[in-house]
Amino acid sequence: MTTARHLEVIDLLRVRDFPAERGRSGALTSGPGYHLAELSTSEDFWDDDGSRRVEVEEQYEAECEALAELLSQRWGAAQMFNLWSVLTRGMEGEEIAEPWGELSNSVPYLHLWRVDHHWIAVGVSQWDAELEFQLMAVVTEVDPP
């Protein structure tokens, strides 16, 4: 998927209604107050000696930075939102509102903007060293924790 298509998906999510209940359709997970889209997904790394994983991680980080730059041209500089403390709080038993709880499990940080009445964020997800990378986009009315 191209950067232009990523922007198109984000724009579509900004105008789409939020569902009353959590659900998943293809690369989109939505719930009350949020949409969480997998913009692109890499291959997994079960048979990798480590070299391909590093290359793909750099590629996904660069793609995220390029997308964040384009979004910053629209809405101003992004806030960098570190999800480490959110993950820690969730692991200690605090209930973290979605989509932030799910994101904190696999995304270390997000580029975050406040646009109209929504938070919009992009980041790179990876659940485990053998699993794929994902370029993620979030549109939510739920304030970051």
Disulfide bonds with the S-S distance in Angstrom:
none
